[in-house]
Amino acid sequence: MVDLKTQYKKIELEVDEAIKEVITTSNFINGRAVKEFASDLENYLSVKHVIPCGNGTDALQIALMALNLKPGDEILTSTFTFIATAEVIALLGLTPVFVDVDPDNFNISIDEIRKNITSKTKVIIPVHLYGQCANMEEITKIAKEKGLIIIEDTAQAIGSNYKFKDGSTKSAGTIGDIGTTSFFPSKNLGCYGDGGAIFTDNDELAEQMKMITNHGSRIKYNHEIVGVNSRLDSIQAAILKIKLPLLDSYCSSRRKSALLYSKLLADVSWIKTPLIEDYSEHVFHQYTLQIKNGKRDELKEFLDSKNISSMVYYPIPLHKQKVFKKDINNDDYPVSNLLESNVLSLPIHTELTEETINYIVKTIKQFK
């Protein structure tokens, strides 16, 4: 699904030298590389504060911890996503409220958000799934009307820009009150281990989240609040500092591959290719089809037999997970219930060639 080895070969000398420098200076924790990468990412995103942390799940947890929420407060989020988004909500004693998604762009449904707001709702966490932003203009409007906080989960969409109706643009993750991301190796901007970050323009929230990442401390051995230990180590930061200037080219390469896939698959009646919304750049963390003939699993097996990778993201929506499904009515999620049985993601990465795409599409067209 990704080719990290070939990608590394193109930046091998720079990466090796950066790692060597960290080892030589022995600044392994909160070293210069971490501070420099955070500053570079602030400039890239045009955001005041970037707080690096241990991983994308921690980023979400720290963002919620900074809001001083109370047990039982409700957090709205998509049911069609990875469990991390809901896991941290439950871990903090908050209540995840799952919201169905749009059938065309896979992101949280605006109409369903409105239906699920109650007097206990405090936060909306839109997940920018597969590399395309949720409809942030409408979500922001709802949040202002209802006095809600927005935490953007942009683990799959870093590098994407959102276009507002007035023509202005903002980077994914900088539109709501807080943005979070993951630097898991397979992400568009990935390190060679675990890593994550939190973004905000709010000075007070930034200070709170910095303390939380460091055991609730501003000054060593002085602990003002209960925090966690979640730090991006210097080696990973050094790698990310090298890869960040390449992120736009990485996203452009993925976009080019996606457009070729869609062009070549346009005449296959039983396949629905991804919709690209006018308001969002799509950075194609995943290229995800909908298989409309009811034979998704058979197609995946066929591709496996031809040594072509494919993946199902996600085979079990959150409302059906054992940990959450008690007292949840499956009938409330018709779109996600359909998507779990018909989505299939094809390989997409920065090293993908036209020849490989042509072979994959040719093989798909052989499937009966």
Secondary structure, DSSP 8 states (H G I E B T S, - for coil): ---HHHHHHHTHHHHHHHHHHHHHHT--BS-HHHHHHHHHHHHHHT-SEEEEES-HHHHHHHHHHTTT--TT-EEEEESSS-THHHHHHHHTT-EEEEE-B-TTT-SB-HHHHHHH--TTEEEEE-B-GGGB---HHHHHHHHHHHT-EEEEE-TTTTT-EEE-TTS-EEETTSSSSEEEEE--TTSSS--SS--EEEEES-HHHHHHHHHHHBTTEEETTEE-S---B---BHHHHHHHHHHGGGHHHHHHHHHHHHHHHHHHHTT-TTEE-----TTB-B--SSEEEEETTS-HHHHHHHHHHTT---B-S-SS-GGGSTTT-TT--GGG-HHHHHHHHHEEEE---TT--HHHHHHHHHHHHH--
